[in-house]
C-alpha cells in the first residue's frame, strides 16, 4: 500500500473536503470518496487500483475482474488509464462514469474513474490484501480474448513467467494462479470459438524473457505487423568481454533493438539514483560500446509503441522483414 495515498470519506471533515475538492486539491474517485490529487498522480498504477478497489468495496460486494483483478494480484498491465472493472451480478453490463485518463494527464474537476461492468462466469478468490476478484486465470482469459494486442501480450508474457517460476510446496503462491495451464482451462470456458482461438493464439505468443511492459508492448507491435521475431535478452560482447544485455536482437541483420533505454540507468538495476546527466552519460557510453562491435542499433520509447506505425517504420527501415500472413490479431 502506498502510505501517502489515503481514501477520504465525507465523514472525514466534510466542509474541509468540500473546500479542497472545489480548489482542485482532491479528486473524486467515486461519489463521496476522495484522494489527494498530487498523491494520486504520483502513485503507481497498482496502488491506484488498490484504492479504487477499497472504495468499491465500501459500496458493493460485486467482485472485481479483468484489468483490476490482475493489477490487484500484482500482474503488470499495458497502459496507464485508471478504470475499475467489475463482475456484474445484477444483469447490468457496460460502461459508467467518464472517459478514463492517464495518470500523467491533468485531472479535470469532477472526474471519476471509468467503471466497466462485465457479465461472465468465473470463480472468485481473495488477494493477499483481502480484495475479492475473479480468479486471475479467468481475468487473463478475458483480456486475451477481448483486449488490445499490447494488453494481451503483456498478460501472455506474465503467464509465461508464472509457468516458469519455481513452485513452493505447501505455499499458495498467487503467481501459480496465472500459469498457462490454468489460463488455458479458463480459455476453454469462453463462450465462442472465435474468442477461444484468439485467446489461445495470443497466449502461445507469450515469453517469460520479456522484462517489462514496454518490451511486451513492443513485441505486440512486431507480432501485429508480422515482423520477423527477434531474440530476446541477447548478450553483446567485444574483445574486452561482456558489453550489454539488449532487449531485442535480429542476428541475421546484426540489429539491436532497445526500448526505453534510459530506464536502465534510473536506479532500477542497482538501487542507486542517478541524476539525468549521469543517466545520459551512462546510456551514451553503453550505446558507444554496442555500436563499436559493428552492429546496428535502433531504440524507441512509449510513443512508438502507442503509435505503432512509428516502430514499424523504424524496424522495417533497418531491414526487418514483414510477412502479413504471419500477423497476430
Order of alpha helices (4+ residues) and beta strands (2+ residues): beta-alpha-beta-beta-alpha-alpha-alpha-beta-beta-beta-beta-beta-alpha-alpha-alpha-alpha-alpha-beta-beta-beta-alpha-beta-alpha-alpha
